[in-house]
Amino acid sequence: METEFTPLASTFGGILIGSSAVLLMLFLGRIMGATGVLAGLLSPASRDDFIWRAAVVAGMITGPLILLGVTGSFPAVQVPVSTPMLIAGGFIVGLGVTFGSGCTSGHGVCGMARLSPRSIAATLTFMITCGATVFLIRHVFGA
């Protein structure tokens, strides 16, 4: 299994994510955690709360469509697992988000920037678990 190294695209994507998180905090005082945005969209506290959350989700949906319009194609995405594995993985991620009080975007991007001890611990846990998982899959199980 080969990993694709994309430093320019990754840097540009990181700049966009960081900028959007900063702007959301600056203008609305809200944290850009994707699961929190989506959860609040499903049960908003007010009309204004619904509007900004809907705008964020609409941007997540229209961004790839704009890329399609500009380049004529979507980026190639390969998912080397079966549909049941994707469903199981989604369930496990949902549990982690629930028990971890947020997702990687909320903790890793926004929480780390605020020097939140809970977010620092969560992000360290994400990274250690990710590294261990990659090591096991590639070097122990040989996938």
N, CA, C and O atoms as CSV, one atom per row, in Angstrom:
chain,resi,resn,atom,element,x,y,z
A,1,MET,N,N,0.853,-1.175,0.000
A,1,MET,CA,C,0.000,0.000,0.000
A,1,MET,C,C,0.897,1.235,0.000
A,1,MET,O,O,1.808,1.361,0.818
A,2,GLU,N,N,0.623,2.128,-0.920
A,2,GLU,CA,C,1.425,3.337,-1.038
A,2,GLU,C,C,0.617,4.542,-0.579
A,2,GLU,O,O,-0.579,4.645,-0.851
A,3,THR,N,N,1.283,5.443,0.116
A,3,THR,CA,C,0.628,6.663,0.587
A,3,THR,C,C,0.988,7.794,-0.354
A,3,THR,O,O,2.157,7.995,-0.683
A,4,GLU,N,N,-0.023,8.533,-0.786
A,4,GLU,CA,C,0.220,9.668,-1.683
A,4,GLU,C,C,0.618,10.884,-0.859
A,4,GLU,O,O,-0.078,11.248,0.089
A,5,PHE,N,N,1.726,11.508,-1.211
A,5,PHE,CA,C,2.243,12.678,-0.514
A,5,PHE,C,C,1.866,13.913,-1.317
A,5,PHE,O,O,2.305,14.072,-2.456
A,6,THR,N,N,1.052,14.792,-0.728
A,6,THR,CA,C,0.555,15.977,-1.438
A,6,THR,C,C,0.797,17.235,-0.611
A,6,THR,O,O,-0.151,17.787,-0.054
A,7,PRO,N,N,2.030,17.697,-0.516
A,7,PRO,CA,C,2.316,18.825,0.377
A,7,PRO,C,C,1.625,20.130,-0.020
A,7,PRO,O,O,1.164,20.857,0.861
A,8,LEU,N,N,1.536,20.452,-1.302
A,8,LEU,CA,C,0.917,21.722,-1.699
A,8,LEU,C,C,-0.588,21.703,-1.464
A,8,LEU,O,O,-1.141,22.638,-0.885
A,9,ALA,N,N,-1.248,20.648,-1.908
A,9,ALA,CA,C,-2.694,20.550,-1.711
A,9,ALA,C,C,-3.026,20.492,-0.221
A,9,ALA,O,O,-3.999,21.101,0.224
A,10,SER,N,N,-2.227,19.767,0.542
A,10,SER,CA,C,-2.462,19.656,1.977
A,10,SER,C,C,-2.251,20.992,2.679
A,10,SER,O,O,-3.020,21.355,3.569
A,11,THR,N,N,-1.222,21.720,2.287
A,11,THR,CA,C,-0.965,23.041,2.874
A,11,THR,C,C,-2.103,24.003,2.549
A,11,THR,O,O,-2.583,24.724,3.425
A,12,PHE,N,N,-2.530,24.012,1.297
A,12,PHE,CA,C,-3.628,24.886,0.887
A,12,PHE,C,C,-4.915,24.518,1.633
A,12,PHE,O,O,-5.640,25.400,2.094
A,13,GLY,N,N,-5.192,23.230,1.748
A,13,GLY,CA,C,-6.375,22.789,2.495
A,13,GLY,C,C,-6.298,23.181,3.962
A,13,GLY,O,O,-7.296,23.607,4.544
A,14,GLY,N,N,-5.128,23.040,4.561
A,14,GLY,CA,C,-4.942,23.436,5.961
A,14,GLY,C,C,-5.147,24.926,6.166
A,14,GLY,O,O,-5.731,25.351,7.163
A,15,ILE,N,N,-4.658,25.722,5.210
A,15,ILE,CA,C,-4.852,27.174,5.294
A,15,ILE,C,C,-6.338,27.510,5.220
A,15,ILE,O,O,-6.816,28.360,5.971
A,16,LEU,N,N,-7.070,26.856,4.330
A,16,LEU,CA,C,-8.510,27.106,4.209
A,16,LEU,C,C,-9.261,26.699,5.472
A,16,LEU,O,O,-10.128,27.436,5.944
A,17,ILE,N,N,-8.933,25.529,6.023
A,17,ILE,CA,C,-9.597,25.068,7.247
A,17,ILE,C,C,-9.289,26.002,8.406
A,17,ILE,O,O,-10.191,26.404,9.141
A,18,GLY,N,N,-8.018,26.347,8.571
A,18,GLY,CA,C,-7.636,27.249,9.659
A,18,GLY,C,C,-8.264,28.623,9.518
A,18,GLY,O,O,-8.726,29.202,10.501
A,19,SER,N,N,-8.283,29.142,8.307
A,19,SER,CA,C,-8.891,30.463,8.071
A,19,SER,C,C,-10.383,30.452,8.372
A,19,SER,O,O,-10.906,31.388,8.978
A,20,SER,N,N,-11.064,29.398,7.951
A,20,SER,CA,C,-12.507,29.331,8.213
A,20,SER,C,C,-12.781,29.211,9.712
A,20,SER,O,O,-13.740,29.794,10.217
A,21,ALA,N,N,-11.949,28.466,10.414
A,21,ALA,CA,C,-12.126,28.339,11.867
A,21,ALA,C,C,-11.905,29.672,12.564
A,21,ALA,O,O,-12.648,30.026,13.480
A,22,VAL,N,N,-10.887,30.413,12.134
A,22,VAL,CA,C,-10.598,31.718,12.726
A,22,VAL,C,C,-11.728,32.706,12.439
A,22,VAL,O,O,-12.150,33.446,13.327
A,23,LEU,N,N,-12.213,32.715,11.207
A,23,LEU,CA,C,-13.290,33.641,10.845
A,23,LEU,C,C,-14.586,33.326,11.588
A,23,LEU,O,O,-15.301,34.236,12.007
A,24,LEU,N,N,-14.888,32.044,11.750
A,24,LEU,CA,C,-16.095,31.666,12.494
A,24,LEU,C,C,-15.978,32.104,13.952
A,24,LEU,O,O,-16.948,32.594,14.530
A,25,MET,N,N,-14.806,31.933,14.547
A,25,MET,CA,C,-14.595,32.373,15.924
A,25,MET,C,C,-14.628,33.901,16.018
A,25,MET,O,O,-15.211,34.455,16.950
A,26,LEU,N,N,-14.014,34.565,15.072
A,26,LEU,CA,C,-13.951,36.023,15.087
A,26,LEU,C,C,-15.336,36.662,14.949
A,26,LEU,O,O,-15.680,37.575,15.700
A,27,PHE,N,N,-16.117,36.183,13.998
A,27,PHE,CA,C,-17.398,36.835,13.714
A,27,PHE,C,C,-18.571,36.315,14.533
A,27,PHE,O,O,-19.499,37.069,14.829
A,28,LEU,N,N,-18.542,35.023,14.907
A,28,LEU,CA,C,-19.676,34.463,15.641
A,28,LEU,C,C,-19.319,33.924,17.020
A,28,LEU,O,O,-20.203,33.578,17.804
A,29,GLY,N,N,-18.022,33.853,17.314
A,29,GLY,CA,C,-17.608,33.316,18.607
A,29,GLY,C,C,-17.891,31.833,18.746
A,29,GLY,O,O,-18.056,31.335,19.860
A,30,ARG,N,N,-17.949,31.119,17.625
A,30,ARG,CA,C,-18.272,29.689,17.624
A,30,ARG,C,C,-17.064,28.864,17.219
A,30,ARG,O,O,-16.193,29.337,16.489
A,31,ILE,N,N,-17.016,27.629,17.695
A,31,ILE,CA,C,-15.926,26.709,17.386
A,31,ILE,C,C,-16.306,25.877,16.166
A,31,ILE,O,O,-17.430,25.388,16.061
A,32,MET,N,N,-15.363,25.725,15.255
A,32,MET,CA,C,-15.602,24.985,14.009
A,32,MET,C,C,-15.292,23.509,14.192
A,32,MET,O,O,-14.283,23.010,13.691
A,33,GLY,N,N,-16.159,22.817,14.907
A,33,GLY,CA,C,-16.083,21.369,15.016
A,33,GLY,C,C,-17.176,20.788,14.143
A,33,GLY,O,O,-18.357,21.042,14.380
A,34,ALA,N,N,-16.804,20.013,13.138
A,34,ALA,CA,C,-17.764,19.553,12.134
A,34,ALA,C,C,-18.936,18.786,12.748
A,34,ALA,O,O,-20.084,19.014,12.369
A,35,THR,N,N,-18.665,17.887,13.684
A,35,THR,CA,C,-19.777,17.123,14.263
A,35,THR,C,C,-20.670,17.995,15.121
A,35,THR,O,O,-21.882,17.784,15.169
A,36,GLY,N,N,-20.091,18.968,15.795
A,36,GLY,CA,C,-20.893,19.894,16.590
A,36,GLY,C,C,-21.760,20.782,15.712
A,36,GLY,O,O,-22.903,21.082,16.055
A,37,VAL,N,N,-21.207,21.203,14.571
A,37,VAL,CA,C,-21.976,22.014,13.625
A,37,VAL,C,C,-23.164,21.203,13.109
A,37,VAL,O,O,-24.291,21.697,13.075
A,38,LEU,N,N,-22.908,19.964,12.710
A,38,LEU,CA,C,-23.979,19.119,12.182
A,38,LEU,C,C,-25.014,18.778,13.250
A,38,LEU,O,O,-26.214,18.829,12.983
A,39,ALA,N,N,-24.569,18.436,14.442
A,39,ALA,CA,C,-25.508,18.110,15.523
A,39,ALA,C,C,-26.391,19.309,15.850
A,39,ALA,O,O,-27.593,19.152,16.068
A,40,GLY,N,N,-25.813,20.493,15.886
A,40,GLY,CA,C,-26.586,21.703,16.158
A,40,GLY,C,C,-27.522,22.063,15.021
A,40,GLY,O,O,-28.546,22.709,15.240
A,41,LEU,N,N,-27.178,21.648,13.803
A,41,LEU,CA,C,-28.062,21.886,12.660
A,41,LEU,C,C,-29.324,21.036,12.785
A,41,LEU,O,O,-30.413,21.467,12.408
A,42,LEU,N,N,-29.167,19.839,13.310
A,42,LEU,CA,C,-30.315,18.932,13.462
A,42,LEU,C,C,-31.244,19.363,14.594
A,42,LEU,O,O,-32.438,19.063,14.569
A,43,SER,N,N,-30.694,20.070,15.588
A,43,SER,CA,C,-31.533,20.590,16.676
A,43,SER,C,C,-31.007,21.970,17.099
A,43,SER,O,O,-30.388,22.110,18.154
A,44,PRO,N,N,-31.261,22.984,16.262
A,44,PRO,CA,C,-30.715,24.317,16.527
A,44,PRO,C,C,-31.369,24.989,17.726
A,44,PRO,O,O,-32.534,24.741,18.039
A,45,ALA,N,N,-30.595,25.848,18.391
A,45,ALA,CA,C,-31.095,26.586,19.555
A,45,ALA,C,C,-31.973,27.754,19.140
A,45,ALA,O,O,-32.854,28.166,19.895
A,46,SER,N,N,-31.740,28.298,17.935
A,46,SER,CA,C,-32.519,29.445,17.461
A,46,SER,C,C,-32.443,29.499,15.940
A,46,SER,O,O,-31.745,28.702,15.313
A,47,ARG,N,N,-33.167,30.447,15.358
A,47,ARG,CA,C,-33.139,30.623,13.906
A,47,ARG,C,C,-31.745,31.046,13.453
A,47,ARG,O,O,-31.236,30.530,12.458
A,48,ASP,N,N,-31.125,31.976,14.171
A,48,ASP,CA,C,-29.761,32.425,13.824
A,48,ASP,C,C,-28.758,31.281,13.927
A,48,ASP,O,O,-27.846,31.171,13.108
A,49,ASP,N,N,-28.929,30.434,14.933
A,49,ASP,CA,C,-28.063,29.277,15.114
A,49,ASP,C,C,-28.187,28.351,13.906
A,49,ASP,O,O,-27.184,27.845,13.404
A,50,PHE,N,N,-29.409,28.130,13.445
A,50,PHE,CA,C,-29.641,27.271,12.287
A,50,PHE,C,C,-28.986,27.857,11.044
A,50,PHE,O,O,-28.383,27.122,10.262
A,51,ILE,N,N,-29.095,29.165,10.851
A,51,ILE,CA,C,-28.608,29.808,9.627
A,51,ILE,C,C,-27.103,29.642,9.460
A,51,ILE,O,O,-26.645,29.249,8.387
A,52,TRP,N,N,-26.319,29.936,10.507
A,52,TRP,CA,C,-24.868,29.824,10.335
A,52,TRP,C,C,-24.439,28.373,10.173
A,52,TRP,O,O,-23.507,28.077,9.424
A,53,ARG,N,N,-25.117,27.467,10.874
A,53,ARG,CA,C,-24.776,26.044,10.732
A,53,ARG,C,C,-25.122,25.540,9.331
A,53,ARG,O,O,-24.351,24.792,8.730
A,54,ALA,N,N,-26.271,25.947,8.815
A,54,ALA,CA,C,-26.670,25.549,7.464
A,54,ALA,C,C,-25.685,26.104,6.432
A,54,ALA,O,O,-25.377,25.431,5.448
A,55,ALA,N,N,-25.193,27.319,6.646
A,55,ALA,CA,C,-24.220,27.918,5.725
A,55,ALA,C,C,-22.917,27.114,5.724
A,55,ALA,O,O,-22.332,26.893,4.664
A,56,VAL,N,N,-22.463,26.679,6.891
A,56,VAL,CA,C,-21.227,25.882,6.970
A,56,VAL,C,C,-21.414,24.548,6.242
A,56,VAL,O,O,-20.558,24.145,5.453
A,57,VAL,N,N,-22.526,23.868,6.504
A,57,VAL,CA,C,-22.784,22.578,5.851
A,57,VAL,C,C,-22.960,22.774,4.339
A,57,VAL,O,O,-22.481,21.958,3.552
A,58,ALA,N,N,-23.636,23.838,3.933
A,58,ALA,CA,C,-23.791,24.123,2.497
A,58,ALA,C,C,-22.427,24.341,1.842
A,58,ALA,O,O,-22.202,23.904,0.713
A,59,GLY,N,N,-21.525,25.011,2.541
A,59,GLY,CA,C,-20.173,25.198,2.016
A,59,GLY,C,C,-19.432,23.883,1.868
A,59,GLY,O,O,-18.687,23.689,0.907
A,60,MET,N,N,-19.633,22.977,2.816
A,60,MET,CA,C,-18.985,21.662,2.736
A,60,MET,C,C,-19.510,20.860,1.541
A,60,MET,O,O,-18.781,20.069,0.943
A,61,ILE,N,N,-20.767,21.075,1.209
A,61,ILE,CA,C,-21.367,20.353,0.082
A,61,ILE,C,C,-21.015,21.011,-1.247
A,61,ILE,O,O,-20.709,20.316,-2.215
A,62,THR,N,N,-21.055,22.338,-1.309
A,62,THR,CA,C,-20.820,23.029,-2.578
A,62,THR,C,C,-19.343,23.151,-2.943
A,62,THR,O,O,-19.013,23.332,-4.115
A,63,GLY,N,N,-18.451,23.056,-1.961
A,63,GLY,CA,C,-17.019,23.133,-2.266
A,63,GLY,C,C,-16.594,22.124,-3.319
A,63,GLY,O,O,-15.991,22.513,-4.319
A,64,PRO,N,N,-16.885,20.848,-3.133
A,64,PRO,CA,C,-16.528,19.868,-4.170
A,64,PRO,C,C,-17.235,20.124,-5.506
A,64,PRO,O,O,-16.675,19.847,-6.567
A,65,LEU,N,N,-18.461,20.651,-5.456
A,65,LEU,CA,C,-19.176,20.942,-6.698
A,65,LEU,C,C,-18.503,22.085,-7.460
A,65,LEU,O,O,-18.467,22.077,-8.690
A,66,ILE,N,N,-17.973,23.061,-6.731
A,66,ILE,CA,C,-17.219,24.143,-7.372
A,66,ILE,C,C,-15.952,23.582,-8.012
A,66,ILE,O,O,-15.599,23.961,-9.129
A,67,LEU,N,N,-15.270,22.681,-7.307
A,67,LEU,CA,C,-14.081,22.032,-7.864
A,67,LEU,C,C,-14.434,21.296,-9.156
A,67,LEU,O,O,-13.691,21.366,-10.135
A,68,LEU,N,N,-15.556,20.596,-9.161
A,68,LEU,CA,C,-16.018,19.899,-10.358
A,68,LEU,C,C,-16.241,20.895,-11.500
A,68,LEU,O,O,-15.848,20.639,-12.638
A,69,GLY,N,N,-16.871,22.030,-11.191
A,69,GLY,CA,C,-17.123,23.039,-12.217
A,69,GLY,C,C,-15.849,23.647,-12.776
A,69,GLY,O,O,-15.772,23.945,-13.968
A,70,VAL,N,N,-14.847,23.833,-11.922
A,70,VAL,CA,C,-13.590,24.467,-12.349
A,70,VAL,C,C,-12.700,23.487,-13.103
A,70,VAL,O,O,-12.136,23.833,-14.141
A,71,THR,N,N,-12.572,22.265,-12.585
A,71,THR,CA,C,-11.625,21.308,-13.178
A,71,THR,C,C,-12.276,20.295,-14.104
A,71,THR,O,O,-11.589,19.669,-14.911
A,72,GLY,N,N,-13.586,20.124,-14.002
A,72,GLY,CA,C,-14.272,19.147,-14.841
A,72,GLY,C,C,-14.322,17.749,-14.250
A,72,GLY,O,O,-14.875,16.837,-14.865
A,73,SER,N,N,-13.749,17.566,-13.060
A,73,SER,CA,C,-13.797,16.241,-12.437
A,73,SER,C,C,-13.590,16.357,-10.926
A,73,SER,O,O,-13.046,17.337,-10.417
A,74,PHE,N,N,-14.036,15.338,-10.253
A,74,PHE,CA,C,-13.768,15.229,-8.821
A,74,PHE,C,C,-12.398,14.584,-8.642
A,74,PHE,O,O,-11.939,13.864,-9.528
A,75,PRO,N,N,-11.736,14.831,-7.510
A,75,PRO,CA,C,-10.480,14.118,-7.269
A,75,PRO,C,C,-10.744,12.617,-7.150
A,75,PRO,O,O,-11.800,12.195,-6.678
A,76,ALA,N,N,-9.781,11.832,-7.580
A,76,ALA,CA,C,-9.914,10.378,-7.475
A,76,ALA,C,C,-9.839,9.975,-6.000
A,76,ALA,O,O,-8.919,10.374,-5.286
A,77,VAL,N,N,-10.790,9.202,-5.562
A,77,VAL,CA,C,-10.815,8.725,-4.180
A,77,VAL,C,C,-10.918,7.211,-4.215
A,77,VAL,O,O,-11.815,6.653,-4.848
A,78,GLN,N,N,-10.001,6.558,-3.536
A,78,GLN,CA,C,-10.033,5.105,-3.452
A,78,GLN,C,C,-10.334,4.709,-2.015
A,78,GLN,O,O,-9.685,5.177,-1.080
A,79,VAL,N,N,-11.319,3.850,-1.853
A,79,VAL,CA,C,-11.690,3.358,-0.532
A,79,VAL,C,C,-11.458,1.847,-0.539
A,79,VAL,O,O,-12.273,1.093,-1.071
A,80,PRO,N,N,-10.345,1.408,0.051
A,80,PRO,CA,C,-9.968,-0.009,-0.064
A,80,PRO,C,C,-10.643,-0.931,0.952
A,80,PRO,O,O,-10.055,-1.933,1.359
A,81,VAL,N,N,-11.867,-0.605,1.366
A,81,VAL,CA,C,-12.599,-1.476,2.293
A,81,VAL,C,C,-14.019,-1.650,1.794
A,81,VAL,O,O,-14.490,-0.892,0.946
A,82,SER,N,N,-14.691,-2.646,2.324
A,82,SER,CA,C,-16.058,-2.947,1.922
A,82,SER,C,C,-17.056,-1.989,2.574
A,82,SER,O,O,-16.728,-1.282,3.526
A,83,THR,N,N,-18.270,-1.981,2.046
A,83,THR,CA,C,-19.322,-1.138,2.614
A,83,THR,C,C,-19.607,-1.482,4.079
A,83,THR,O,O,-19.745,-0.564,4.888
A,84,PRO,N,N,-19.703,-2.769,4.458
A,84,PRO,CA,C,-19.908,-3.063,5.888
A,84,PRO,C,C,-18.787,-2.521,6.778
A,84,PRO,O,O,-19.042,-2.084,7.900
A,85,MET,N,N,-17.555,-2.548,6.282
A,85,MET,CA,C,-16.437,-1.990,7.052
A,85,MET,C,C,-16.579,-0.479,7.201
A,85,MET,O,O,-16.274,0.072,8.259
A,86,LEU,N,N,-17.043,0.196,6.143
A,86,LEU,CA,C,-17.277,1.645,6.223
A,86,LEU,C,C,-18.354,1.966,7.250
A,86,LEU,O,O,-18.222,2.914,8.023
A,87,ILE,N,N,-19.421,1.169,7.251
A,87,ILE,CA,C,-20.504,1.388,8.216
A,87,ILE,C,C,-19.999,1.157,9.640
A,87,ILE,O,O,-20.292,1.941,10.542
A,88,ALA,N,N,-19.243,0.084,9.836
A,88,ALA,CA,C,-18.681,-0.199,11.168
A,88,ALA,C,C,-17.730,0.923,11.591
A,88,ALA,O,O,-17.745,1.352,12.745
A,89,GLY,N,N,-16.906,1.394,10.658
A,89,GLY,CA,C,-15.988,2.488,10.967
A,89,GLY,C,C,-16.731,3.764,11.328
A,89,GLY,O,O,-16.331,4.477,12.248
A,90,GLY,N,N,-17.799,4.053,10.616
A,90,GLY,CA,C,-18.605,5.225,10.923
A,90,GLY,C,C,-19.231,5.143,12.301
A,90,GLY,O,O,-19.297,6.137,13.024
A,91,PHE,N,N,-19.687,3.961,12.658
A,91,PHE,CA,C,-20.259,3.744,13.986
A,91,PHE,C,C,-19.204,3.962,15.069
A,91,PHE,O,O,-19.472,4.611,16.080
A,92,ILE,N,N,-18.017,3.423,14.857
A,92,ILE,CA,C,-16.931,3.575,15.831
A,92,ILE,C,C,-16.523,5.044,15.960
A,92,ILE,O,O,-16.281,5.528,17.066
A,93,VAL,N,N,-16.448,5.750,14.831
A,93,VAL,CA,C,-16.120,7.178,14.876
A,93,VAL,C,C,-17.201,7.941,15.636
A,93,VAL,O,O,-16.896,8.829,16.433
A,94,GLY,N,N,-18.468,7.592,15.388
A,94,GLY,CA,C,-19.571,8.240,16.107
A,94,GLY,C,C,-19.461,8.045,17.608
A,94,GLY,O,O,-19.708,8.975,18.376
A,95,LEU,N,N,-19.088,6.832,18.037
A,95,LEU,CA,C,-18.878,6.585,19.470
A,95,LEU,C,C,-17.732,7.432,20.007
A,95,LEU,O,O,-17.832,8.017,21.086
A,96,GLY,N,N,-16.647,7.493,19.247
A,96,GLY,CA,C,-15.493,8.278,19.684
A,96,GLY,C,C,-15.816,9.753,19.807
A,96,GLY,O,O,-15.387,10.411,20.755
A,97,VAL,N,N,-16.562,10.269,18.862
A,97,VAL,CA,C,-16.966,11.680,18.895
A,97,VAL,C,C,-17.841,11.948,20.114
A,97,VAL,O,O,-17.708,12.978,20.774
A,98,THR,N,N,-18.730,11.016,20.400
A,98,THR,CA,C,-19.631,11.178,21.542
A,98,THR,C,C,-18.856,11.138,22.858
A,98,THR,O,O,-18.991,12.034,23.691
A,99,PHE,N,N,-18.054,10.108,23.038
A,99,PHE,CA,C,-17.323,9.965,24.294
A,99,PHE,C,C,-16.162,10.947,24.414
A,99,PHE,O,O,-15.754,11.287,25.524
A,100,GLY,N,N,-15.626,11.406,23.280
A,100,GLY,CA,C,-14.513,12.354,23.297
A,100,GLY,C,C,-14.948,13.807,23.307
A,100,GLY,O,O,-14.110,14.708,23.273
A,101,SER,N,N,-16.247,14.040,23.354
A,101,SER,CA,C,-16.808,15.403,23.371
A,101,SER,C,C,-16.350,16.245,22.190
A,101,SER,O,O,-16.061,17.432,22.342
A,102,GLY,N,N,-16.285,15.635,21.024
A,102,GLY,CA,C,-15.929,16.380,19.829
A,102,GLY,C,C,-15.102,15.562,18.868
A,102,GLY,O,O,-14.700,14.434,19.154
A,103,CYS,N,N,-14.858,16.167,17.719
A,103,CYS,CA,C,-14.140,15.475,16.649
A,103,CYS,C,C,-12.749,16.084,16.453
A,103,CYS,O,O,-12.342,17.001,17.167
A,104,THR,N,N,-12.044,15.547,15.469
A,104,THR,CA,C,-10.683,16.014,15.220
A,104,THR,C,C,-10.645,17.482,14.817
A,104,THR,O,O,-9.704,18.194,15.169
A,105,SER,N,N,-11.647,17.941,14.088
A,105,SER,CA,C,-11.626,19.357,13.696
A,105,SER,C,C,-11.861,20.268,14.894
A,105,SER,O,O,-11.223,21.314,15.011
A,106,GLY,N,N,-12.765,19.882,15.776
A,106,GLY,CA,C,-13.020,20.703,16.963
A,106,GLY,C,C,-11.851,20.703,17.924
A,106,GLY,O,O,-11.419,21.759,18.386
A,107,HIS,N,N,-11.337,19.517,18.227
A,107,HIS,CA,C,-10.219,19.417,19.173
A,107,HIS,C,C,-8.891,19.809,18.526
A,107,HIS,O,O,-8.144,20.625,19.066
A,108,GLY,N,N,-8.605,19.213,17.354
A,108,GLY,CA,C,-7.293,19.399,16.740
A,108,GLY,C,C,-7.049,20.773,16.174
A,108,GLY,O,O,-5.940,21.296,16.284
A,109,VAL,N,N,-8.056,21.371,15.570
A,109,VAL,CA,C,-7.860,22.686,14.958
A,109,VAL,C,C,-8.170,23.794,15.958
A,109,VAL,O,O,-7.342,24.673,16.198
A,110,CYS,N,N,-9.351,23.748,16.534
A,110,CYS,CA,C,-9.787,24.867,17.387
A,110,CYS,C,C,-9.334,24.712,18.842
A,110,CYS,O,O,-8.848,25.671,19.441
A,111,GLY,N,N,-9.489,23.530,19.406
A,111,GLY,CA,C,-9.120,23.326,20.807
A,111,GLY,C,C,-7.637,23.490,21.056
A,111,GLY,O,O,-7.230,24.086,22.053
A,112,MET,N,N,-6.824,22.959,20.145
A,112,MET,CA,C,-5.372,23.107,20.290
A,112,MET,C,C,-4.977,24.581,20.196
A,112,MET,O,O,-4.090,25.032,20.920
A,113,ALA,N,N,-5.625,25.325,19.318
A,113,ALA,CA,C,-5.309,26.752,19.165
A,113,ALA,C,C,-5.658,27.539,20.426
A,113,ALA,O,O,-5.034,28.559,20.720
A,114,ARG,N,N,-6.667,27.057,21.176
A,114,ARG,CA,C,-7.059,27.729,22.422
A,114,ARG,C,C,-6.293,27.176,23.623
A,114,ARG,O,O,-6.528,27.594,24.757
A,115,LEU,N,N,-5.379,26.236,23.375
A,115,LEU,CA,C,-4.583,25.575,24.420
A,115,LEU,C,C,-5.469,24.877,25.454
A,115,LEU,O,O,-5.158,24.861,26.645
A,116,SER,N,N,-6.575,24.303,24.979
A,116,SER,CA,C,-7.491,23.571,25.847
A,116,SER,C,C,-6.843,22.250,26.277
A,116,SER,O,O,-6.494,21.440,25.419
A,117,PRO,N,N,-6.673,22.015,27.582
A,117,PRO,CA,C,-6.072,20.751,28.035
A,117,PRO,C,C,-6.842,19.520,27.546
A,117,PRO,O,O,-6.240,18.510,27.183
A,118,ARG,N,N,-8.173,19.610,27.540
A,118,ARG,CA,C,-8.982,18.480,27.060
A,118,ARG,C,C,-8.714,18.218,25.585
A,118,ARG,O,O,-8.617,17.064,25.167
A,119,SER,N,N,-8.594,19.284,24.790
A,119,SER,CA,C,-8.329,19.118,23.360
A,119,SER,C,C,-6.917,18.622,23.097
A,119,SER,O,O,-6.695,17.838,22.175
A,120,ILE,N,N,-5.964,19.073,23.900
A,120,ILE,CA,C,-4.592,18.582,23.747
A,120,ILE,C,C,-4.544,17.083,24.030
A,120,ILE,O,O,-3.916,16.330,23.286
A,121,ALA,N,N,-5.203,16.652,25.096
A,121,ALA,CA,C,-5.252,15.222,25.426
A,121,ALA,C,C,-5.975,14.436,24.338
A,121,ALA,O,O,-5.533,13.352,23.958
A,122,ALA,N,N,-7.078,14.974,23.838
A,122,ALA,CA,C,-7.837,14.277,22.790
A,122,ALA,C,C,-7.007,14.157,21.519
A,122,ALA,O,O,-6.983,13.094,20.899
A,123,THR,N,N,-6.329,15.225,21.123
A,123,THR,CA,C,-5.535,15.206,19.897
A,123,THR,C,C,-4.347,14.253,20.031
A,123,THR,O,O,-4.020,13.538,19.084
A,124,LEU,N,N,-3.707,14.239,21.186
A,124,LEU,CA,C,-2.630,13.257,21.413
A,124,LEU,C,C,-3.168,11.831,21.298
A,124,LEU,O,O,-2.515,10.956,20.730
A,125,THR,N,N,-4.354,11.609,21.837
A,125,THR,CA,C,-4.977,10.283,21.746
A,125,THR,C,C,-5.272,9.923,20.295
A,125,THR,O,O,-5.018,8.795,19.874
A,126,PHE,N,N,-5.815,10.885,19.513
A,126,PHE,CA,C,-6.080,10.636,18.087
A,126,PHE,C,C,-4.797,10.236,17.376
A,126,PHE,O,O,-4.764,9.245,16.647
A,127,MET,N,N,-3.739,11.015,17.593
A,127,MET,CA,C,-2.503,10.800,16.852
A,127,MET,C,C,-1.819,9.483,17.224
A,127,MET,O,O,-1.325,8.767,16.353
A,128,ILE,N,N,-1.792,9.171,18.509
A,128,ILE,CA,C,-1.182,7.908,18.947
A,128,ILE,C,C,-1.973,6.724,18.404
A,128,ILE,O,O,-1.391,5.755,17.917
A,129,THR,N,N,-3.290,6.803,18.487
A,129,THR,CA,C,-4.141,5.720,17.990
A,129,THR,C,C,-3.991,5.565,16.480
A,129,THR,O,O,-3.936,4.447,15.969
A,130,CYS,N,N,-3.928,6.676,15.779
A,130,CYS,CA,C,-3.749,6.638,14.324
A,130,CYS,C,C,-2.414,5.986,13.964
A,130,CYS,O,O,-2.360,5.111,13.100
A,131,GLY,N,N,-1.354,6.407,14.620
A,131,GLY,CA,C,-0.045,5.819,14.358
A,131,GLY,C,C,-0.009,4.333,14.644
A,131,GLY,O,O,0.555,3.562,13.867
A,132,ALA,N,N,-0.606,3.922,15.754
A,132,ALA,CA,C,-0.645,2.495,16.105
A,132,ALA,C,C,-1.466,1.714,15.086
A,132,ALA,O,O,-1.095,0.602,14.711
A,133,THR,N,N,-2.578,2.291,14.638
A,133,THR,CA,C,-3.427,1.611,13.657
A,133,THR,C,C,-2.691,1.422,12.334
A,133,THR,O,O,-2.728,0.335,11.756
A,134,VAL,N,N,-2.030,2.455,11.854
A,134,VAL,CA,C,-1.285,2.351,10.602
A,134,VAL,C,C,-0.168,1.318,10.741
A,134,VAL,O,O,0.042,0.505,9.841
A,135,PHE,N,N,0.545,1.349,11.860
A,135,PHE,CA,C,1.615,0.376,12.071
A,135,PHE,C,C,1.065,-1.059,12.043
A,135,PHE,O,O,1.616,-1.931,11.373
A,136,LEU,N,N,-0.018,-1.283,12.772
A,136,LEU,CA,C,-0.601,-2.629,12.811
A,136,LEU,C,C,-1.082,-3.091,11.438
A,136,LEU,O,O,-0.807,-4.219,11.029
A,137,ILE,N,N,-1.796,-2.227,10.730
A,137,ILE,CA,C,-2.341,-2.613,9.431
A,137,ILE,C,C,-1.243,-2.859,8.411
A,137,ILE,O,O,-1.310,-3.822,7.647
A,138,ARG,N,N,-0.237,-2.001,8.393
A,138,ARG,CA,C,0.813,-2.132,7.368
A,138,ARG,C,C,1.911,-3.126,7.713
A,138,ARG,O,O,2.419,-3.817,6.830
A,139,HIS,N,N,2.283,-3.207,8.983
A,139,HIS,CA,C,3.450,-4.011,9.333
A,139,HIS,C,C,3.135,-5.307,10.071
A,139,HIS,O,O,3.924,-6.250,10.014
A,140,VAL,N,N,2.012,-5.373,10.752
A,140,VAL,CA,C,1.667,-6.599,11.462
A,140,VAL,C,C,0.735,-7.462,10.623
A,140,VAL,O,O,0.972,-8.656,10.441
A,141,PHE,N,N,-0.333,-6.840,10.111
A,141,PHE,CA,C,-1.308,-7.587,9.319
A,141,PHE,C,C,-0.943,-7.624,7.839
A,141,PHE,O,O,-1.478,-8.441,7.090
A,142,GLY,N,N,-0.035,-6.744,7.410
A,142,GLY,CA,C,0.480,-6.771,6.050
A,142,GLY,C,C,-0.487,-6.344,4.963
A,142,GLY,O,O,-0.393,-6.815,3.830
A,143,ALA,N,N,-1.401,-5.472,5.288
A,143,ALA,CA,C,-2.360,-5.033,4.257
A,143,ALA,C,C,-1.765,-3.967,3.378
A,143,ALA,O,O,-2.428,-3.484,2.461
